[in-house]
Amino acid sequence: PCLKYIRFGPAPVQERLSCMARNNSIYVVANMGDKKPCDSSDPNCPGDGHYHYNTDVVFDAQGKLVARYHKYNLFLGENQFNYPKEPEAVTFETPFGKFGIFTCFDILFYEPAVVLVSKMQVDTVLFPTAWMNVLPFLTAIEFHSAWAMGMHVNVLAANTHNTSMEMTGSGIYAPAGARAYSYNMKTEDGHLLIAELDAHPRLSPASPPAVSWNSYALSVERFSQNDHEFTGIIFEDLFTFTELTKPGGNLTVCQKGLCCHLSYKMAEKRDDEVYVLGAFDGLHVIEGQYYLQICTLLKCPNTNRSTCGQPVETAQTKFEMFSLSGTFGTSYVYPEVLYSGVQLAPGEFEVLADGRLINRSTTSKPVLSVTLFGRWYEKD
């Protein structure tokens, strides 16, 4: 488009993107609208004679259009868009690895997100998004970095920045953790992120080992009798909780087929903070419908246990050690660690081959949550 070939017709947005790529010898990725004509022979053809798609486009260093993706999993309220008849698994090759692309809500579904990694073997995922942060598990930087770790792939996540809609948090994530990220709810300023990544992360010596997510959890007996279990709501899901009443110890909490084991030691047991171990095994039905298995250690907003599971952004308690595991029935589990102030903890924790999420030393900041977020897909 930058060379204004007649065959493209008037396409000022594509022309500008193409020239940005060509004139700077870079790849450019953008989210935009796309419309495709249809006619009355198609019973699903909209009244204006066009399908309208939420679309990602990629231009290479010469300004050529090398990829175009139509979003398949539309979020609530995206009524202005249609979705393609079949999900598209879009990839393209570069001198620095094989890339795949999808948009926002797509990341929570098997197609195309998991297919691109597990079947198409992409090295890096490009992820334009307008992500509304939902604590404690689904803030942008938290979940997108966890997805990169769980799928053993690089993720370049570019979130729009609109604090009035809780939309903030972009990052460059590697399988071993975040390489660069930004989370800013105080101003409307944008932020440029730059980081160096392995072009082929699976071949890197730093690549984490393959994980058997339930190996350790199935090998141990229940840690405790859980005499003080109670329930609480997180994002409309009913969790089973047990409180961490001592400065350290071993706890187990179960729900349906999922048992979550925690070993921990607090740097200091404070009277003004309550932490719980929680388990959820069920169908999530708010803002989409998908099956989840979740094990989580999290801070409650205050000392009233009825608040446990509600959003909280600050904490005071550091942990000298934690080890979280669960009897997951899915192989798709995303490990999350979130510190006070909604900050990530790259390099401070790891997932062992037997499925334990552990910290390497005393946490550098107080802990908001430590979570293993398991996602069942129909393919399971």
C-alpha positions in Angstrom: 0.0 0.0 0.0 2.9 2.4 0.7 3.8 2.4 -3.0 0.2 3.3 -3.9 -0.4 0.4 -6.3 -3.8 1.0 -8.0 -5.0 -2.5 -7.1 -5.3 -1.6 -3.4 -7.8 1.2 -4.0 -8.2 4.1 -1.5 -6.9 2.7 1.9 -5.3 5.5 3.8 -5.0 3.6 7.1 -3.2 0.7 5.4 -1.1 3.1 3.4 0.1 4.9 6.5 0.8 1.7 8.4 2.7 0.3 5.4 4.8 3.4 5.1 5.6 3.3 8.8 7.0 -0.2 8.3 8.8 0.4 5.0 10.3 3.8 5.9 11.7 2.4 9.2 12.5 -1.1 8.1 10.4 -2.6 10.9 7.4 -4.9 11.3 4.2 -3.0 12.2 1.2 -4.6 13.8 -2.1 -2.7 14.3 -5.7 -3.4 15.2 -8.4 -1.9 12.9 -11.7 -2.5 11.3 -12.2 -4.5 8.2 -15.3 -5.0 6.0 -16.0 -7.7 3.4 -18.9 -7.5 1.0 -21.6 -10.3 0.9 -24.9 -10.7 -0.9 -28.3 -12.1 -0.5 -27.2 -15.6 -1.4 -25.5 -15.7 2.1 -28.3 -16.0 4.7 -26.1 -14.5 7.3 -25.2 -11.4 5.3 -25.8 -8.2 7.4 -28.4 -5.7 6.1 -25.7 -3.3 4.8 -24.2 -6.0 2.6 -20.9 -6.2 4.5 -19.4 -8.3 7.2 -17.5 -6.1 9.7 -14.5 -7.7 11.6 -12.3 -6.7 14.5 -9.0 -7.1 12.6 -5.3 -7.3 13.2 -2.9 -6.5 10.3 0.8 -7.0 10.0 3.2 -5.2 7.6 6.7 -6.4 7.1 9.9 -4.3 6.8 9.2 -3.7 3.1 5.7 -2.5 3.9 4.0 -5.6 2.6 0.8 -6.9 4.2 2.0 -10.3 5.5 -0.9 -11.2 7.9 -4.5 -10.4 8.6 -6.6 -11.8 11.4 -10.3 -11.5 12.1 -11.2 -11.9 15.8 -13.2 -15.0 16.5 -14.1 -14.8 20.2 -16.0 -11.5 20.5 -16.4 -10.0 23.9 -19.7 -8.7 25.3 -20.7 -5.5 23.7 -18.8 -6.0 20.5 -22.1 -6.0 18.6 -20.7 -3.8 15.9 -18.6 -6.8 14.7 -19.2 -10.1 13.1 -17.1 -13.2 13.7 -15.7 -15.3 10.9 -17.4 -18.6 10.1 -14.3 -20.5 11.2 -11.6 -19.5 13.6 -8.4 -18.4 11.8 -5.0 -19.6 12.9 -2.8 -16.9 11.4 1.0 -17.1 11.3 3.8 -15.5 9.5 7.6 -16.1 9.3 10.2 -13.5 10.1 14.0 -13.6 10.2 13.6 -13.7 14.0 11.1 -16.6 14.5 7.5 -17.7 13.6 4.8 -15.4 14.8 1.1 -15.9 15.5 -1.6 -13.3 16.2 -4.9 -13.0 18.0 -7.0 -10.4 19.9 -8.0 -9.7 23.5 -10.8 -12.2 24.6 -9.3 -14.8 22.2 -6.6 -15.6 24.8 -9.1 -17.4 27.0 -10.1 -20.0 24.4 -8.6 -23.0 22.6 -9.1 -21.6 19.1 -7.1 -19.8 17.9 -4.8 -19.1 20.9 -3.8 -22.6 22.0 -3.8 -24.0 18.5 -1.2 -21.4 17.4 1.2 -22.6 20.1 0.5 -26.3 20.4 -0.1 -27.1 16.8 1.3 -24.3 14.7 4.4 -24.1 16.9 4.8 -20.3 16.9 7.7 -18.7 18.8 6.0 -15.4 19.6 2.4 -14.3 19.9 1.3 -10.7 19.0 -1.6 -9.6 21.2 -3.4 -6.3 20.6 -6.0 -5.9 23.3 -8.4 -3.6 25.2 -8.2 -5.5 28.5 -10.3 -4.5 31.5 -8.4 -5.4 34.7 -10.1 -7.7 37.1 -8.3 -8.6 40.4 -7.3 -10.9 41.8 -6.6 -13.1 38.7 -7.3 -11.3 35.5 -5.3 -8.0 35.5 -3.6 -7.6 32.1 0.0 -7.9 33.2 -0.7 -10.8 35.5 -2.7 -13.0 33.2 -0.8 -12.3 30.0 2.6 -13.0 31.6 1.1 -16.2 33.1 -0.2 -17.3 29.7 3.3 -16.8 28.2 4.8 -19.0 31.0 2.1 -21.6 30.9 2.3 -22.0 27.1 6.2 -21.6 26.9 6.0 -18.8 24.3 6.9 -15.2 23.9 3.9 -12.8 24.2 3.9 -9.1 23.0 0.8 -7.7 24.6 -0.2 -4.1 23.7 -3.1 -2.9 25.8 -5.1 0.3 25.1 -4.7 2.8 27.9 -8.0 4.1 29.3 -8.0 4.3 33.1 -11.7 5.2 33.3 -12.4 1.7 32.0 -9.7 0.0 34.0 -7.7 -0.6 30.8 -4.0 -0.5 31.5 -1.1 -2.9 31.4 1.1 -3.9 28.5 4.1 -6.1 28.5 6.8 -8.1 26.7 6.7 -11.6 28.3 9.0 -14.6 27.9 8.4 -18.2 29.1 10.6 -17.6 32.1 8.8 -14.3 33.1 8.2 -10.7 32.2 11.0 -8.9 30.4 9.4 -5.5 30.4 5.9 -4.3 31.4 3.9 -1.1 32.3 1.0 -0.8 34.6 -0.3 2.8 35.2 -3.7 3.7 36.6 -2.6 7.2 37.6 -2.2 9.0 34.3 -3.3 8.6 30.7 0.3 8.6 29.4 1.4 5.9 27.1 4.7 4.0 27.5 7.1 2.4 25.0 8.4 -1.0 26.0 11.7 -2.4 24.7 13.2 -5.8 25.6 15.3 -8.5 24.1 13.8 -12.0 23.6 14.9 -15.4 22.4 13.7 -15.7 18.8 13.1 -19.4 19.4 12.3 -19.8 23.1 11.7 -23.5 23.0 15.4 -24.0 21.8 16.8 -21.7 24.5 18.8 -23.1 27.4 16.7 -20.7 29.6 13.4 -22.4 28.5 11.6 -23.8 31.5 11.1 -27.6 31.7 7.9 -29.3 30.6 5.5 -29.4 33.5 3.3 -32.2 34.8 0.9 -30.0 36.6 -0.6 -32.5 39.0 2.4 -34.7 39.6 3.4 -33.4 43.0 -0.2 -32.7 44.2 -1.3 -36.3 43.5 1.7 -37.8 45.3 1.0 -36.2 48.7 -1.6 -36.8 51.3 -3.9 -33.9 52.3 -1.9 -31.6 54.5 -4.7 -30.6 57.0 -8.2 -31.5 58.1 -9.5 -28.0 57.2 -11.8 -27.6 60.1 -12.3 -23.9 59.3 -13.3 -23.9 55.7 -15.6 -21.3 54.4 -16.8 -20.0 51.0 -16.4 -16.7 49.2 -17.1 -15.2 45.8 -14.4 -14.2 43.2 -15.7 -12.8 40.0 -19.1 -14.5 40.6 -17.4 -17.9 41.2 -17.9 -19.7 44.5 -14.5 -20.6 46.0 -13.8 -22.8 49.0 -11.3 -21.1 51.4 -9.3 -21.9 54.4 -7.4 -19.2 56.4 -3.7 -19.1 57.0 -3.9 -18.8 60.8 -0.3 -19.5 61.6 3.0 -17.8 60.5 3.9 -21.0 58.5 2.7 -24.5 57.8 1.0 -26.8 55.3 -2.6 -26.5 54.2 -4.9 -28.3 51.8 -8.3 -27.1 50.5 -10.4 -29.1 48.0 -13.4 -28.4 45.8 -15.0 -31.2 43.6 -12.0 -32.9 41.9 -9.4 -30.3 42.7 -7.2 -30.3 45.8 -4.8 -27.4 46.3 -1.8 -27.8 48.6 0.2 -25.0 50.1 3.4 -24.9 52.1 4.3 -21.5 53.3 6.3 -19.3 55.8 5.5 -15.7 56.3 8.3 -13.3 57.1 5.9 -11.9 59.8 2.4 -12.9 60.8 0.4 -9.6 61.0 -2.8 -9.2 63.0 -4.2 -6.7 60.5 -3.9 -8.9 57.4 -5.7 -12.1 56.5 -4.6 -14.6 53.8 -6.5 -17.6 52.6 -5.9 -20.6 50.4 -8.7 -21.1 47.9 -9.9 -23.6 45.4 -12.4 -23.4 42.5 -13.4 -26.2 40.2 -16.3 -25.3 38.0 -17.9 -23.5 35.1 -17.3 -19.8 35.0 -20.3 -18.0 33.4 -19.7 -14.3 33.7 -18.5 -12.4 30.6 -18.2 -15.6 28.7 -18.5 -19.3 29.6 -15.5 -21.5 30.3 -14.4 -24.2 32.7 -11.8 -23.3 35.3 -9.7 -25.0 38.0 -8.0 -22.5 40.2 -5.7 -22.8 43.3 -4.8 -19.5 44.9 -3.1 -18.0 47.9 -4.5 -14.5 48.3 -4.8 -11.5 50.7 -8.3 -10.4 51.8 -9.1 -6.7 51.7 -9.5 -6.6 55.5 -9.7 -8.9 58.5 -13.4 -9.7 57.9 -13.3 -13.1 56.1 -16.5 -12.2 54.2 -14.4 -9.8 52.1 -12.0 -12.6 50.9 -11.9 -12.7 47.1 -12.8 -9.1 46.6 -10.2 -6.9 44.8 -7.3 -5.5 46.8 -4.2 -3.7 45.6 -1.9 -3.3 48.6 -0.4 -5.7 51.2 2.2 -5.6 53.9 3.2 -9.3 54.3 6.2 -10.8 52.7 6.7 -14.6 52.4 10.0 -16.3 53.1 8.7 -19.3 51.2 5.6 -20.7 49.4 4.9 -23.8 47.4 1.5 -24.1 45.7 0.3 -27.1 43.7 -3.0 -28.7 42.7 -4.5 -31.9 41.3 -5.3 -30.3 38.0 -7.2 -32.3 35.4 -6.0 -30.0 32.6 -2.5 -29.5 31.2 -3.2 -25.8 30.5 -2.3 -24.0 33.8 -1.1 -20.4 34.0 1.1 -19.5 37.0 0.6 -16.0 38.5 2.4 -14.1 41.3 1.2 -10.6 42.0 2.9 -8.2 44.5 1.6 -5.2 46.4 0.8 -2.3 44.1 -0.2 -4.7 41.3 3.4 -5.5 40.4 4.9 -8.6 38.8 7.8 -10.6 40.3 10.0 -11.7 37.3 12.8 -13.9 38.4 11.5 -14.4 41.9 9.5 -17.6 41.4 9.5 -20.7 39.2 7.4 -23.7 38.3 9.0 -27.1 39.0 8.6 -30.0 36.6 6.2 -31.7 39.1 3.8 -28.7 39.0 4.8 -26.8 42.2 4.9 -23.0 42.0 7.6 -21.9 44.4 9.5 -18.7 45.3 13.3 -18.7 45.1 13.9 -16.5 48.2 12.0 -14.2 50.5 9.7 -12.1 48.3 11.1 -8.6 47.6 7.6 -7.1 48.1 4.5 -8.0 50.0 2.3 -10.6 48.3 -1.2 -9.9 46.9 -1.8 -13.4 45.4 -0.1 -16.6 44.2 -2.2 -18.5 41.7 -2.3 -21.5 39.5 -5.1 -20.6 36.9 -6.2 -23.8 35.1 -8.3 -23.6 32.0 -10.2 -26.7 30.8 -10.9 -26.7 27.0 -13.3 -28.9 25.2 -10.3 -30.6 23.6 -9.4 -31.9 27.1 
